[in-house]
Amino acid sequence: MAEKKPRRKRKPVTTWKFFEKKGDSLQRKRKSCPKCGQGTFMAQHKGRITCGKCGYSEFETKKKE
C-alpha cells in the first residue's frame, strides 16, 4: 500500500493587505469580482485575474507596438 503524502500547510488569509489607508478613507488594492460583488476580491496571476469563489476570469491582452 502506498504511503500518504503529507498535507501542505496553508497560510491564513491576511485581508488587511487588500486595503490601503489614504487620509480618513480606505482604498481597495485589488479588483472586486463583478459577479460576486464588492466583498470578493480577485486573485492576480501571471496574465490573468481570477475569482476563487465563482471562477470568473479576465485575461490580459498583449499590446502590439
C-alpha positions in Angstrom: 0.0 0.0 0.0 1.3 3.5 -0.9 2.2 5.9 1.8 0.1 9.0 2.3 1.5 12.3 1.2 2.0 14.9 3.9 -0.6 17.7 3.9 0.5 21.1 2.8 0.3 23.7 5.5 -1.7 26.7 4.3 -1.1 30.3 5.4 -4.1 32.1 6.8 -5.6 34.8 4.6 -4.5 38.3 5.5 -7.3 40.5 4.3 -5.8 43.6 5.8 -3.2 43.6 3.0 -6.0 44.2 0.4 -6.7 47.7 1.7 -4.7 50.9 1.9 -5.4 53.9 4.1 -5.5 57.3 2.4 -6.3 60.1 4.7 -9.5 59.2 6.5 -10.8 56.6 4.0 -9.8 53.1 2.9 -8.9 52.3 -0.7 -9.1 48.7 -2.1 -5.9 47.5 -3.7 -7.4 44.6 -5.6 -10.3 44.4 -8.1 -13.6 43.1 -6.9 -15.5 40.3 -8.7 -18.2 41.7 -11.0 -20.4 38.6 -10.4 -20.0 38.1 -6.7 -20.0 41.8 -5.6 -17.9 44.1 -3.5 -16.9 41.7 -0.8 -15.0 39.2 -3.0 -11.5 40.1 -4.2 -10.0 38.7 -7.4 -6.6 36.9 -7.3 -3.8 38.2 -9.5 -2.0 35.5 -11.6 0.5 35.8 -14.4 -1.5 37.1 -17.3 -5.0 36.8 -15.8 -7.2 37.9 -12.8 -9.4 35.2 -11.3 -12.2 34.9 -8.7 -11.8 32.0 -6.4 -15.4 31.9 -5.4 -17.2 31.7 -8.8 -14.4 31.1 -11.2 -14.8 34.3 -13.2 -11.6 35.1 -15.2 -10.2 38.1 -17.0 -7.2 37.7 -19.3 -4.7 40.4 -20.0 -4.3 41.1 -23.8 -0.9 41.6 -25.3 -0.4 45.1 -26.7 1.0 45.4 -30.2 3.7 48.1 -30.6 
